[in-house]
Every structure is written in structure tokens, then in C-alpha cells.
Amino acid sequence: MVLEEASPRISLPVGLLALVPVAWYGLGSSLVAAAVSAVNVVFILGCLYVAFGPVDGHHEPEPRSSGTS
């Protein structure tokens, strides 16, 4: 599989790999800071999941009226 063909929803688990360095940071530093970082990573991945998801329905723009009846 070529990287350009990967669906954003398929590549989401790859983004979860960002939690590995966050866990390492938490073990070597502040657990509170690591927890906040983990929440940020999950929040960003959730936003990307929604943003790159399929669009429901197809909306056509309404035709503009010329102002005359």
C-alpha cells in the first residue's frame, strides 16, 4: 500500500503510536504533564478523524434569483 492511498481513517491507529513517547515522558517526568499530553494527542486524533471523514449527503448550492418576479 502506498502512503497516498491510505485513508485517514485507516491511518488513525498509526497516530495512536504518538502515545508511546508520551508514556515514556510520563515515566521519566511528571505524570500530570504526561496525562495532559495524552489527552491532547487523543483530542487531536479525534478531531482529525472527524475532519477527514466522509461527508453525509450531497448539497447543491441554491440557484440565485435575479431579483425579478
PQR file with spaces between the fields and no chain letter, atoms N, CA, C, O and H, PARSE charges and radii, in Angstrom:
ATOM       1  N    MET     1       0.846   -1.178    0.000 -0.4000 1.5000
ATOM       2  CA   MET     1       0.000    0.000    0.000 -0.0000 2.0000
ATOM       3  C    MET     1       0.888    1.237    0.000  0.5500 1.7000
ATOM       4  O    MET     1       1.827    1.355    0.786 -0.5500 1.4000
ATOM       5  N    VAL     2       0.564    2.142   -0.895 -0.4000 1.5000
ATOM       6  CA   VAL     2       1.285    3.401   -0.994 -0.0000 2.0000
ATOM       7  C    VAL     2       0.687    4.372    0.015  0.5500 1.7000
ATOM       8  O    VAL     2      -0.517    4.347    0.273 -0.5500 1.4000
ATOM       9  H    VAL     2      -0.199    2.045   -1.534  0.4000 1.0000
ATOM      10  N    LEU     3       1.517    5.212    0.574 -0.4000 1.5000
ATOM      11  CA   LEU     3       1.070    6.126    1.625 -0.0000 2.0000
ATOM      12  C    LEU     3      -0.044    7.054    1.147  0.5500 1.7000
ATOM      13  O    LEU     3      -0.937    7.393    1.924 -0.5500 1.4000
ATOM      14  H    LEU     3       2.495    5.232    0.364  0.4000 1.0000
ATOM      15  N    GLU     4      -0.003    7.469   -0.120 -0.4000 1.5000
ATOM      16  CA   GLU     4      -1.029    8.368   -0.642 -0.0000 2.0000
ATOM      17  C    GLU     4      -2.392    7.691   -0.740  0.5500 1.7000
ATOM      18  O    GLU     4      -3.417    8.372   -0.745 -0.5500 1.4000
ATOM      19  H    GLU     4       0.723    7.194   -0.751  0.4000 1.0000
ATOM      20  N    GLU     5      -2.420    6.363   -0.816 -0.4000 1.5000
ATOM      21  CA   GLU     5      -3.671    5.637   -0.938 -0.0000 2.0000
ATOM      22  C    GLU     5      -4.299    5.326    0.415  0.5500 1.7000
ATOM      23  O    GLU     5      -5.433    4.851    0.473 -0.5500 1.4000
ATOM      24  H    GLU     5      -1.587    5.810   -0.812  0.4000 1.0000
ATOM      25  N    ALA     6      -3.596    5.582    1.475 -0.4000 1.5000
ATOM      26  CA   ALA     6      -4.100    5.270    2.810 -0.0000 2.0000
ATOM      27  C    ALA     6      -5.206    6.241    3.194  0.5500 1.7000
ATOM      28  O    ALA     6      -5.048    7.457    3.085 -0.5500 1.4000
ATOM      29  H    ALA     6      -2.675    5.968    1.428  0.4000 1.0000
ATOM      30  N    SER     7      -6.306    5.700    3.635 -0.4000 1.5000
ATOM      31  CA   SER     7      -7.420    6.514    4.102 -0.0000 2.0000
ATOM      32  C    SER     7      -7.045    7.130    5.451  0.5500 1.7000
ATOM      33  O    SER     7      -6.366    6.492    6.255 -0.5500 1.4000
ATOM      34  H    SER     7      -6.434    4.712    3.724  0.4000 1.0000
ATOM      35  N    PRO     8      -7.479    8.353    5.699 -0.5600 1.5000
ATOM      36  CA   PRO     8      -7.183    8.939    7.007  0.2800 2.0000
ATOM      37  C    PRO     8      -7.752    8.115    8.155  0.5500 1.7000
ATOM      38  O    PRO     8      -7.179    8.086    9.244 -0.5500 1.4000
ATOM      39  N    ARG     9      -8.871    7.448    7.918 -0.4000 1.5000
ATOM      40  CA   ARG     9      -9.454    6.630    8.979 -0.0000 2.0000
ATOM      41  C    ARG     9      -8.686    5.328    9.162  0.5500 1.7000
ATOM      42  O    ARG     9      -8.733    4.738   10.241 -0.5500 1.4000
ATOM      43  H    ARG     9      -9.337    7.471    7.033  0.4000 1.0000
ATOM      44  N    ILE    10      -7.992    4.877    8.150 -0.4000 1.5000
ATOM      45  CA   ILE    10      -7.156    3.685    8.285 -0.0000 2.0000
ATOM      46  C    ILE    10      -5.854    4.054    8.997  0.5500 1.7000
ATOM      47  O    ILE    10      -5.329    3.268    9.785 -0.5500 1.4000
ATOM      48  H    ILE    10      -7.954    5.357    7.274  0.4000 1.0000
ATOM      49  N    SER    11      -5.341    5.244    8.720 -0.4000 1.5000
ATOM      50  CA   SER    11      -4.060    5.643    9.306 -0.0000 2.0000
ATOM      51  C    SER    11      -4.208    6.191   10.730  0.5500 1.7000
ATOM      52  O    SER    11      -3.210    6.575   11.339 -0.5500 1.4000
ATOM      53  H    SER    11      -5.767    5.882    8.080  0.4000 1.0000
ATOM      54  N    LEU    12      -5.402    6.234   11.259 -0.4000 1.5000
ATOM      55  CA   LEU    12      -5.615    6.713   12.624 -0.0000 2.0000
ATOM      56  C    LEU    12      -4.857    5.890   13.664  0.5500 1.7000
ATOM      57  O    LEU    12      -4.264    6.473   14.572 -0.5500 1.4000
ATOM      58  H    LEU    12      -6.213    5.922   10.764  0.4000 1.0000
ATOM      59  N    PRO    13      -4.852    4.554   13.570 -0.5600 1.5000
ATOM      60  CA   PRO    13      -4.077    3.798   14.564  0.2800 2.0000
ATOM      61  C    PRO    13      -2.589    4.132   14.564  0.5500 1.7000
ATOM      62  O    PRO    13      -1.918    3.998   15.587 -0.5500 1.4000
ATOM      63  N    VAL    14      -2.076    4.566   13.418 -0.4000 1.5000
ATOM      64  CA   VAL    14      -0.668    4.978   13.374 -0.0000 2.0000
ATOM      65  C    VAL    14      -0.473    6.223   14.235  0.5500 1.7000
ATOM      66  O    VAL    14       0.562    6.380   14.883 -0.5500 1.4000
ATOM      67  H    VAL    14      -2.621    4.676   12.587  0.4000 1.0000
ATOM      68  N    GLY    15      -1.466    7.101   14.238 -0.4000 1.5000
ATOM      69  CA   GLY    15      -1.394    8.290   15.076 -0.0000 2.0000
ATOM      70  C    GLY    15      -1.397    7.957   16.553  0.5500 1.7000
ATOM      71  O    GLY    15      -0.846    8.696   17.368 -0.5500 1.4000
ATOM      72  H    GLY    15      -2.306    6.973   13.711  0.4000 1.0000
ATOM      73  N    LEU    16      -2.020    6.842   16.892 -0.4000 1.5000
ATOM      74  CA   LEU    16      -2.029    6.426   18.301 -0.0000 2.0000
ATOM      75  C    LEU    16      -0.645    6.019   18.783  0.5500 1.7000
ATOM      76  O    LEU    16      -0.403    5.941   19.987 -0.5500 1.4000
ATOM      77  H    LEU    16      -2.467    6.241   16.230  0.4000 1.0000
ATOM      78  N    LEU    17       0.261    5.760   17.852 -0.4000 1.5000
ATOM      79  CA   LEU    17       1.642    5.467   18.243 -0.0000 2.0000
ATOM      80  C    LEU    17       2.303    6.675   18.916  0.5500 1.7000
ATOM      81  O    LEU    17       3.340    6.534   19.564 -0.5500 1.4000
ATOM      82  H    LEU    17       0.064    5.823   16.874  0.4000 1.0000
ATOM      83  N    ALA    18       1.707    7.852   18.763 -0.4000 1.5000
ATOM      84  CA   ALA    18       2.235    9.042   19.435 -0.0000 2.0000
ATOM      85  C    ALA    18       2.098    8.927   20.946  0.5500 1.7000
ATOM      86  O    ALA    18       2.745    9.669   21.684 -0.5500 1.4000
ATOM      87  H    ALA    18       0.865    7.966   18.237  0.4000 1.0000
ATOM      88  N    LEU    19       1.267    8.010   21.410 -0.4000 1.5000
ATOM      89  CA   LEU    19       1.129    7.825   22.852 -0.0000 2.0000
ATOM      90  C    LEU    19       2.341    7.122   23.467  0.5500 1.7000
ATOM      91  O    LEU    19       2.549    7.187   24.678 -0.5500 1.4000
ATOM      92  H    LEU    19       0.741    7.407   20.810  0.4000 1.0000
ATOM      93  N    VAL    20       3.136    6.452   22.637 -0.4000 1.5000
ATOM      94  CA   VAL    20       4.333    5.769   23.156 -0.0000 2.0000
ATOM      95  C    VAL    20       5.333    6.775   23.725  0.5500 1.7000
ATOM      96  O    VAL    20       5.768    6.606   24.864 -0.5500 1.4000
ATOM      97  H    VAL    20       2.967    6.399   21.652  0.4000 1.0000
ATOM      98  N    PRO    21       5.720    7.826   22.973 -0.5600 1.5000
ATOM      99  CA   PRO    21       6.636    8.797   23.586  0.2800 2.0000
ATOM     100  C    PRO    21       6.011    9.562   24.754  0.5500 1.7000
ATOM     101  O    PRO    21       6.715    9.995   25.666 -0.5500 1.4000
ATOM     102  N    VAL    22       4.683    9.724   24.720 -0.4000 1.5000
ATOM     103  CA   VAL    22       4.023   10.387   25.842 -0.0000 2.0000
ATOM     104  C    VAL    22       4.152    9.531   27.099  0.5500 1.7000
ATOM     105  O    VAL    22       4.395   10.053   28.188 -0.5500 1.4000
ATOM     106  H    VAL    22       4.111    9.372   23.979  0.4000 1.0000
ATOM     107  N    ALA    23       3.990    8.217   26.948 -0.4000 1.5000
ATOM     108  CA   ALA    23       4.147    7.317   28.085 -0.0000 2.0000
ATOM     109  C    ALA    23       5.585    7.347   28.599  0.5500 1.7000
ATOM     110  O    ALA    23       5.816    7.358   29.808 -0.5500 1.4000
ATOM     111  H    ALA    23       3.793    7.793   26.064  0.4000 1.0000
ATOM     112  N    TRP    24       6.538    7.361   27.692 -0.4000 1.5000
ATOM     113  CA   TRP    24       7.949    7.428   28.081 -0.0000 2.0000
ATOM     114  C    TRP    24       8.215    8.727   28.850  0.5500 1.7000
ATOM     115  O    TRP    24       8.920    8.731   29.860 -0.5500 1.4000
ATOM     116  H    TRP    24       6.350    7.352   26.709  0.4000 1.0000
ATOM     117  N    TYR    25       7.644    9.819   28.359 -0.4000 1.5000
ATOM     118  CA   TYR    25       7.787   11.110   29.029 -0.0000 2.0000
ATOM     119  C    TYR    25       7.183   11.050   30.436  0.5500 1.7000
ATOM     120  O    TYR    25       7.738   11.603   31.386 -0.5500 1.4000
ATOM     121  H    TYR    25       7.072    9.816   27.539  0.4000 1.0000
ATOM     122  N    GLY    26       6.049   10.376   30.552 -0.4000 1.5000
ATOM     123  CA   GLY    26       5.395   10.276   31.855 -0.0000 2.0000
ATOM     124  C    GLY    26       6.190    9.466   32.849  0.5500 1.7000
ATOM     125  O    GLY    26       6.189    9.763   34.044 -0.5500 1.4000
ATOM     126  H    GLY    26       5.598    9.927   29.780  0.4000 1.0000
ATOM     127  N    LEU    27       6.878    8.431   32.358 -0.4000 1.5000
ATOM     128  CA   LEU    27       7.682    7.606   33.257 -0.0000 2.0000
ATOM     129  C    LEU    27       8.929    8.348   33.737  0.5500 1.7000
ATOM     130  O    LEU    27       9.415    8.116   34.845 -0.5500 1.4000
ATOM     131  H    LEU    27       6.878    8.189   31.387  0.4000 1.0000
ATOM     132  N    GLY    28       9.440    9.244   32.887 -0.4000 1.5000
ATOM     133  CA   GLY    28      10.670    9.944   33.252 -0.0000 2.0000
ATOM     134  C    GLY    28      10.449   11.324   33.823  0.5500 1.7000
ATOM     135  O    GLY    28      11.395   11.958   34.291 -0.5500 1.4000
ATOM     136  H    GLY    28       9.046    9.432   31.987  0.4000 1.0000
ATOM     137  N    SER    29       9.236   11.797   33.795 -0.4000 1.5000
ATOM     138  CA   SER    29       8.963   13.159   34.235 -0.0000 2.0000
ATOM     139  C    SER    29       7.660   13.177   35.021  0.5500 1.7000
ATOM     140  O    SER    29       7.331   12.216   35.716 -0.5500 1.4000
ATOM     141  H    SER    29       8.467   11.282   33.415  0.4000 1.0000
ATOM     142  N    SER    30       6.947   14.235   34.910 -0.4000 1.5000
ATOM     143  CA   SER    30       5.708   14.436   35.652 -0.0000 2.0000
ATOM     144  C    SER    30       4.565   13.614   35.051  0.5500 1.7000
ATOM     145  O    SER    30       4.333   13.658   33.843 -0.5500 1.4000
ATOM     146  H    SER    30       7.213   15.016   34.345  0.4000 1.0000
ATOM     147  N    LEU    31       3.864   12.875   35.887 -0.4000 1.5000
ATOM     148  CA   LEU    31       2.729   12.088   35.422 -0.0000 2.0000
ATOM     149  C    LEU    31       1.565   12.992   35.021  0.5500 1.7000
ATOM     150  O    LEU    31       0.809   12.668   34.105 -0.5500 1.4000
ATOM     151  H    LEU    31       4.053   12.839   36.868  0.4000 1.0000
ATOM     152  N    VAL    32       1.424   14.122   35.705 -0.4000 1.5000
ATOM     153  CA   VAL    32       0.350   15.052   35.365 -0.0000 2.0000
ATOM     154  C    VAL    32       0.579   15.632   33.971  0.5500 1.7000
ATOM     155  O    VAL    32      -0.354   15.716   33.173 -0.5500 1.4000
ATOM     156  H    VAL    32       2.039   14.386   36.449  0.4000 1.0000
ATOM     157  N    ALA    33       1.804   16.027   33.679 -0.4000 1.5000
ATOM     158  CA   ALA    33       2.118   16.570   32.358 -0.0000 2.0000
ATOM     159  C    ALA    33       1.930   15.512   31.277  0.5500 1.7000
ATOM     160  O    ALA    33       1.474   15.831   30.179 -0.5500 1.4000
ATOM     161  H    ALA    33       2.562   15.958   34.328  0.4000 1.0000
ATOM     162  N    ALA    34       2.268   14.280   31.564 -0.4000 1.5000
ATOM     163  CA   ALA    34       2.081   13.200   30.602 -0.0000 2.0000
ATOM     164  C    ALA    34       0.596   12.926   30.376  0.5500 1.7000
ATOM     165  O    ALA    34       0.191   12.630   29.252 -0.5500 1.4000
ATOM     166  H    ALA    34       2.638   14.021   32.456  0.4000 1.0000
ATOM     167  N    ALA    35      -0.209   13.019   31.412 -0.4000 1.5000
ATOM     168  CA   ALA    35      -1.646   12.817   31.258 -0.0000 2.0000
ATOM     169  C    ALA    35      -2.263   13.919   30.398  0.5500 1.7000
ATOM     170  O    ALA    35      -3.110   13.645   29.548 -0.5500 1.4000
ATOM     171  H    ALA    35       0.120   13.260   32.325  0.4000 1.0000
ATOM     172  N    VAL    36      -1.845   15.146   30.614 -0.4000 1.5000
ATOM     173  CA   VAL    36      -2.341   16.252   29.795 -0.0000 2.0000
ATOM     174  C    VAL    36      -1.899   16.068   28.344  0.5500 1.7000
ATOM     175  O    VAL    36      -2.677   16.318   27.423 -0.5500 1.4000
ATOM     176  H    VAL    36      -1.157   15.369   31.304  0.4000 1.0000
ATOM     177  N    SER    37      -0.673   15.639   28.140 -0.4000 1.5000
ATOM     178  CA   SER    37      -0.174   15.398   26.785 -0.0000 2.0000
ATOM     179  C    SER    37      -0.949   14.270   26.111  0.5500 1.7000
ATOM     180  O    SER    37      -1.255   14.357   24.922 -0.5500 1.4000
ATOM     181  H    SER    37      -0.042   15.437   28.888  0.4000 1.0000
ATOM     182  N    ALA    38      -1.265   13.223   26.849 -0.4000 1.5000
ATOM     183  CA   ALA    38      -2.014   12.102   26.285 -0.0000 2.0000
ATOM     184  C    ALA    38      -3.426   12.549   25.896  0.5500 1.7000
ATOM     185  O    ALA    38      -3.934   12.152   24.847 -0.5500 1.4000
ATOM     186  H    ALA    38      -1.016   13.152   27.815  0.4000 1.0000
ATOM     187  N    VAL    39      -4.049   13.360   26.725 -0.4000 1.5000
ATOM     188  CA   VAL    39      -5.380   13.879   26.388 -0.0000 2.0000
ATOM     189  C    VAL    39      -5.300   14.734   25.134  0.5500 1.7000
ATOM     190  O    VAL    39      -6.188   14.665   24.284 -0.5500 1.4000
ATOM     191  H    VAL    39      -3.636   13.682   27.577  0.4000 1.0000
ATOM     192  N    ASN    40      -4.256   15.535   25.003 -0.4000 1.5000
ATOM     193  CA   ASN    40      -4.078   16.362   23.803 -0.0000 2.0000
ATOM     194  C    ASN    40      -3.911   15.499   22.561  0.5500 1.7000
ATOM     195  O    ASN    40      -4.503   15.796   21.523 -0.5500 1.4000
ATOM     196  H    ASN    40      -3.534   15.591   25.693  0.4000 1.0000
ATOM     197  N    VAL    41      -3.118   14.440   22.646 -0.4000 1.5000
ATOM     198  CA   VAL    41      -2.916   13.553   21.500 -0.0000 2.0000
ATOM     199  C    VAL    41      -4.237   12.920   21.086  0.5500 1.7000
ATOM     200  O    VAL    41      -4.561   12.886   19.898 -0.5500 1.4000
ATOM     201  H    VAL    41      -2.638   14.199   23.489  0.4000 1.0000
ATOM     202  N    VAL    42      -4.993   12.424   22.037 -0.4000 1.5000
ATOM     203  CA   VAL    42      -6.277   11.794   21.724 -0.0000 2.0000
ATOM     204  C    VAL    42      -7.255   12.822   21.160  0.5500 1.7000
ATOM     205  O    VAL    42      -8.000   12.514   20.230 -0.5500 1.4000
ATOM     206  H    VAL    42      -4.731   12.451   23.001  0.4000 1.0000
ATOM     207  N    PHE    43      -7.262   14.016   21.699 -0.4000 1.5000
ATOM     208  CA   PHE    43      -8.140   15.074   21.205 -0.0000 2.0000
ATOM     209  C    PHE    43      -7.806   15.436   19.761  0.5500 1.7000
ATOM     210  O    PHE    43      -8.706   15.570   18.932 -0.5500 1.4000
ATOM     211  H    PHE    43      -6.656   14.265   22.454  0.4000 1.0000
ATOM     212  N    ILE    44      -6.533   15.593   19.457 -0.4000 1.5000
ATOM     213  CA   ILE    44      -6.110   15.934   18.094 -0.0000 2.0000
ATOM     214  C    ILE    44      -6.471   14.814   17.130  0.5500 1.7000
ATOM     215  O    ILE    44      -6.969   15.078   16.036 -0.5500 1.4000
ATOM     216  H    ILE    44      -5.801   15.484   20.130  0.4000 1.0000
ATOM     217  N    LEU    45      -6.227   13.574   17.519 -0.4000 1.5000
ATOM     218  CA   LEU    45      -6.575   12.452   16.645 -0.0000 2.0000
ATOM     219  C    LEU    45      -8.080   12.365   16.427  0.5500 1.7000
ATOM     220  O    LEU    45      -8.525   12.048   15.324 -0.5500 1.4000
ATOM     221  H    LEU    45      -5.823   13.359   18.408  0.4000 1.0000
ATOM     222  N    GLY    46      -8.860   12.638   17.450 -0.4000 1.5000
ATOM     223  CA   GLY    46     -10.312   12.639   17.296 -0.0000 2.0000
ATOM     224  C    GLY    46     -10.778   13.719   16.330  0.5500 1.7000
ATOM     225  O    GLY    46     -11.661   13.486   15.505 -0.5500 1.4000
ATOM     226  H    GLY    46      -8.499   12.895   18.346  0.4000 1.0000
ATOM     227  N    CYS    47     -10.184   14.891   16.436 -0.4000 1.5000
ATOM     228  CA   CYS    47     -10.535   15.978   15.524 -0.0000 2.0000
ATOM     229  C    CYS    47     -10.160   15.632   14.080  0.5500 1.7000
ATOM     230  O    CYS    47     -10.928   15.905   13.157 -0.5500 1.4000
ATOM     231  H    CYS    47      -9.467   15.081   17.106  0.4000 1.0000
ATOM     232  N    LEU    48      -9.001   15.041   13.885 -0.4000 1.5000
ATOM     233  CA   LEU    48      -8.605   14.632   12.540 -0.0000 2.0000
ATOM     234  C    LEU    48      -9.514   13.535   12.000  0.5500 1.7000
ATOM     235  O    LEU    48      -9.825   13.519   10.809 -0.5500 1.4000
ATOM     236  H    LEU    48      -8.377   14.819   14.635  0.4000 1.0000
ATOM     237  N    TYR    49      -9.939   12.626   12.859 -0.4000 1.5000
ATOM     238  CA   TYR    49     -10.845   11.551   12.462 -0.0000 2.0000
ATOM     239  C    TYR    49     -12.165   12.130   11.943  0.5500 1.7000
ATOM     240  O    TYR    49     -12.692   11.676   10.927 -0.5500 1.4000
ATOM     241  H    TYR    49      -9.686   12.639   13.826  0.4000 1.0000
ATOM     242  N    VAL    50     -12.687   13.122   12.640 -0.4000 1.5000
ATOM     243  CA   VAL    50     -13.948   13.739   12.226 -0.0000 2.0000
ATOM     244  C    VAL    50     -13.739   14.608   10.984  0.5500 1.7000
ATOM     245  O    VAL    50     -14.563   14.588   10.069 -0.5500 1.4000
ATOM     246  H    VAL    50     -12.259   13.491   13.465  0.4000 1.0000
ATOM     247  N    ALA    51     -12.656   15.361   10.950 -0.4000 1.5000
ATOM     248  CA   ALA    51     -12.422   16.289    9.841 -0.0000 2.0000
ATOM     249  C    ALA    51     -12.208   15.574    8.515  0.5500 1.7000
ATOM     250  O    ALA    51     -12.640   16.071    7.475 -0.5500 1.4000
ATOM     251  H    ALA    51     -11.987   15.377   11.693  0.4000 1.0000
ATOM     252  N    PHE    52     -11.560   14.435    8.530 -0.4000 1.5000
ATOM     253  CA   PHE    52     -11.272   13.732    7.294 -0.0000 2.0000
ATOM     254  C    PHE    52     -12.257   12.618    6.994  0.5500 1.7000
ATOM     255  O    PHE    52     -12.021   11.804    6.102 -0.5500 1.4000
ATOM     256  H    PHE    52     -11.209   14.031    9.375  0.4000 1.0000
ATOM     257  N    GLY    53     -13.344   12.576    7.722 -0.4000 1.5000
ATOM     258  CA   GLY    53     -14.363   11.557    7.487 -0.0000 2.0000
ATOM     259  C    GLY    53     -15.191   11.887    6.263  0.5500 1.7000
ATOM     260  O    GLY    53     -15.112   12.994    5.730 -0.5500 1.4000
ATOM     261  H    GLY    53     -13.536   13.237    8.447  0.4000 1.0000
ATOM     262  N    PRO    54     -15.980   10.931    5.821 -0.5600 1.5000
ATOM     263  CA   PRO    54     -16.828   11.182    4.657  0.2800 2.0000
ATOM     264  C    PRO    54     -17.934   12.190    4.987  0.5500 1.7000
ATOM     265  O    PRO    54     -18.375   12.304    6.130 -0.5500 1.4000
ATOM     266  N    VAL    55     -18.359   12.905    3.967 -0.4000 1.5000
ATOM     267  CA   VAL    55     -19.406   13.904    4.128 -0.0000 2.0000
ATOM     268  C    VAL    55     -20.742   13.233    3.837  0.5500 1.7000
ATOM     269  O    VAL    55     -20.885   12.545    2.826 -0.5500 1.4000
ATOM     270  H    VAL    55     -18.001   12.812    3.038  0.4000 1.0000
ATOM     271  N    ASP    56     -21.710   13.428    4.706 -0.4000 1.5000
ATOM     272  CA   ASP    56     -23.031   12.855    4.507 -0.0000 2.0000
ATOM     273  C    ASP    56     -23.819   13.679    3.498  0.5500 1.7000
ATOM     274  O    ASP    56     -23.954   14.894    3.645 -0.5500 1.4000
ATOM     275  H    ASP    56     -21.594   13.987    5.527  0.4000 1.0000
ATOM     276  N    GLY    57     -24.333   13.015    2.482 -0.4000 1.5000
ATOM     277  CA   GLY    57     -25.184   13.692    1.505 -0.0000 2.0000
ATOM     278  C    GLY    57     -24.405   14.580    0.562  0.5500 1.7000
ATOM     279  O    GLY    57     -23.210   14.818    0.733 -0.5500 1.4000
ATOM     280  H    GLY    57     -24.223   12.028    2.363  0.4000 1.0000
ATOM     281  N    HIS    58     -25.104   15.053   -0.420 -0.4000 1.5000
ATOM     282  CA   HIS    58     -24.506   15.946   -1.413 -0.0000 2.0000
ATOM     283  C    HIS    58     -25.398   17.168   -1.507  0.5500 1.7000
ATOM     284  O    HIS    58     -26.562   17.061   -1.892 -0.5500 1.4000
ATOM     285  H    HIS    58     -26.076   14.860   -0.560  0.4000 1.0000
ATOM     286  N    HIS    59     -24.874   18.306   -1.165 -0.4000 1.5000
ATOM     287  CA   HIS    59     -25.661   19.529   -1.140 -0.0000 2.0000
ATOM     288  C    HIS    59     -25.292   20.396   -2.331  0.5500 1.7000
ATOM     289  O    HIS    59     -24.143   20.808   -2.495 -0.5500 1.4000
ATOM     290  H    HIS    59     -23.928   18.393   -0.851  0.4000 1.0000
ATOM     291  N    GLU    60     -26.295   20.662   -3.155 -0.4000 1.5000
ATOM     292  CA   GLU    60     -26.105   21.558   -4.291 -0.0000 2.0000
ATOM     293  C    GLU    60     -26.379   22.990   -3.835  0.5500 1.7000
ATOM     294  O    GLU    60     -27.291   23.213   -3.038 -0.5500 1.4000
ATOM     295  H    GLU    60     -27.228   20.327   -3.021  0.4000 1.0000
ATOM     296  N    PRO    61     -25.626   23.945   -4.314 -0.5600 1.5000
ATOM     297  CA   PRO    61     -25.940   25.328   -3.970  0.2800 2.0000
ATOM     298  C    PRO    61     -27.258   25.733   -4.626  0.5500 1.7000
ATOM     299  O    PRO    61     -27.562   25.323   -5.747 -0.5500 1.4000
ATOM     300  N    GLU    62     -28.031   26.542   -3.910 -0.4000 1.5000
ATOM     301  CA   GLU    62     -29.304   27.000   -4.456 -0.0000 2.0000
ATOM     302  C    GLU    62     -29.045   28.032   -5.542  0.5500 1.7000
ATOM     303  O    GLU    62     -28.142   28.859   -5.419 -0.5500 1.4000
ATOM     304  H    GLU    62     -27.785   26.875   -3.000  0.4000 1.0000
ATOM     305  N    PRO    63     -29.844   27.980   -6.612 -0.5600 1.5000
ATOM     306  CA   PRO    63     -29.645   28.982   -7.674  0.2800 2.0000
ATOM     307  C    PRO    63     -30.000   30.369   -7.173  0.5500 1.7000
ATOM     308  O    PRO    63     -30.941   30.535   -6.398 -0.5500 1.4000
ATOM     309  N    ARG    64     -29.259   31.348   -7.608 -0.4000 1.5000
ATOM     310  CA   ARG    64     -29.510   32.730   -7.208 -0.0000 2.0000
ATOM     311  C    ARG    64     -30.625   33.309   -8.056  0.5500 1.7000
ATOM     312  O    ARG    64     -30.668   33.111   -9.271 -0.5500 1.4000
ATOM     313  H    ARG    64     -28.494   31.214   -8.238  0.4000 1.0000
ATOM     314  N    SER    65     -31.507   34.013   -7.416 -0.4000 1.5000
ATOM     315  CA   SER    65     -32.589   34.646   -8.156 -0.0000 2.0000
ATOM     316  C    SER    65     -32.084   35.978   -8.708  0.5500 1.7000
ATOM     317  O    SER    65     -31.197   36.624   -8.149 -0.5500 1.4000
ATOM     318  H    SER    65     -31.472   34.174   -6.430  0.4000 1.0000
ATOM     319  N    SER    66     -32.683   36.348   -9.814 -0.4000 1.5000
ATOM     320  CA   SER    66     -32.254   37.604  -10.439 -0.0000 2.0000
ATOM     321  C    SER    66     -32.910   38.822   -9.803  0.5500 1.7000
ATOM     322  O    SER    66     -32.562   39.956  -10.133 -0.5500 1.4000
ATOM     323  H    SER    66     -33.403   35.824  -10.268  0.4000 1.0000
ATOM     324  N    GLY    67     -33.854   38.597   -8.895 -0.4000 1.5000
ATOM     325  CA   GLY    67     -34.490   39.705   -8.216 -0.0000 2.0000
ATOM     326  C    GLY    67     -35.776   40.142   -8.882  0.5500 1.7000
ATOM     327  O    GLY    67     -36.487   40.989   -8.341 -0.5500 1.4000
ATOM     328  H    GLY    67     -34.136   37.676   -8.627  0.4000 1.0000
ATOM     329  N    THR    68     -36.097   39.589  -10.040 -0.4000 1.5000
ATOM     330  CA   THR    68     -37.347   39.932  -10.723 -0.0000 2.0000
ATOM     331  C    THR    68     -38.319   38.796  -10.574  0.5500 1.7000
ATOM     332  O    THR    68     -37.911   37.636  -10.524 -0.5500 1.4000
ATOM     333  H    THR    68     -35.520   38.901  -10.480  0.4000 1.0000
ATOM     334  N    SER    69     -39.598   39.103  -10.500 -0.4000 1.5000
ATOM     335  CA   SER    69     -40.615   38.070  -10.335 -0.0000 2.0000
ATOM     336  C    SER    69     -41.309   37.791  -11.633  0.5500 1.7000
ATOM     337  O    SER    69     -42.202   36.945  -11.687 -0.5500 1.4000
ATOM     338  H    SER    69     -39.929   40.045  -10.541  0.4000 1.0000
